[in-house]
Amino acid sequence: MFKRNYADEKNKQLHEIKLSVLDLAPIVSGSHAGEALGNSLDLAQHAEKWRYNRYWLAEHHNMRGIASSATAVVIGHIAQGTSTIRVGSGGIMLPNHAPLVIAEQFGTLESLFPGRIDLGLGRAPGTDQLTAQALRRELKGSAEDFPEQVEELRAYFNPTEYSHVKAIPGEGLNIPVWLLGSSGFSAHLAGQLGLPFAFASHFSPDHTTEALRIYRNHFRPSDVLDEPYAMVGMNVVAADSEAQAQYLSTSMKQQFLNLVRGRPGQLNPPVDDMDDLWNEYEKASIQQTLRASAIGDPDQVKAKLQSFLNETQADEMMITANIFDHQARLRSYEIVSQLMK
């Protein structure tokens, strides 16, 4: 089978691809989940106005700084408050759930909001091992069973006449299924199944190029896609000046620092100097983790986005902005939307 050589292709331009939002529904220091979810809806409504393509929410558990643990519920909240933007999961951590339950939940969402729901699936627990055990109880699912779980879930949407268990709602609905990954495993599986693939470059940048190569090289046309369709994640902190953007980005850097130290918490206010908080080893580690980030004024952010697009030849970019102040967060997404025209 003929394989496209992406390295030899003419570089895509930002205005030629779609742009989407990944929202972790951040609970900022001194706030609460209700305010975070209200901010998410406000951001989604602005993103729709600014013509972003889709708005995804991620499943995380036992995280004091993230309000999207009941991901399907939050998707319904966002979809109800918007009218055109696609809304979905980035992603549902499938080993945490019975595939039938996910089929029913997303079948319900698709029934309520026809043609607007995406189902992105991940194989990680989205939490620590103790919480994963609490989530799964007697369920036998694990990351190693992910391919079988994906197959079971998809079968609920497209059952045969011999299927005895039905997903109602869900059966017969066209809900786009994406595979998400931060390594090569899901890239290989997405290629084999002919599904769209989203890579978590925003926290696993070093594996991006190889994962996309695996996905494209193993891609088999399906009734879903004729050609590979790849989306990459990026952290973006855009502001009207570089100094302001660098200052705002310290909230995100503190968040990663807390993860490195095993003390995840709420999103902290920005600080004047990160060198007062991290040591040289932590600084180098976090800077490497955040390599797929665009921080700066509009021109700097545009150059970084274009550079990463040249590197990945992605079909779509999904950006996330962990910014403490909600108005500054809105402004960051507005700036990026203007860059894509």
Secondary structure, 3 states (H helix, E strand, C coil): CCCCCHHHCCCCCHHHCEEEEEECCECECCCCHHHHHHHHHHHHHHHHHCCCCEEEECCCCCCCCECCCCHHHHHHHHHHCCCCCEEEEEEEEHHHCCHHHHHHHHHHHHHHCCCCEEEEEECCCCCCHHHHHHHHCCCCCCHHHHHHHHHHHHHHHCCCCCCCCCCCCCCCCCCCEEEEECCHHHHHHHHHHCCCEEECCCCCHHHHHHHHHHHHHCCCCCCCCCCCCEEEEEEEEECCCHHHHHHHHHHHHHHHHHHHCCCCCCECCCCCCHHHCCCHHHHHHHHHHCCCEEEECHHHHHHHHHHHHHHHCCCEEEEECCCCCHHHHHHHHHHHHHHCC
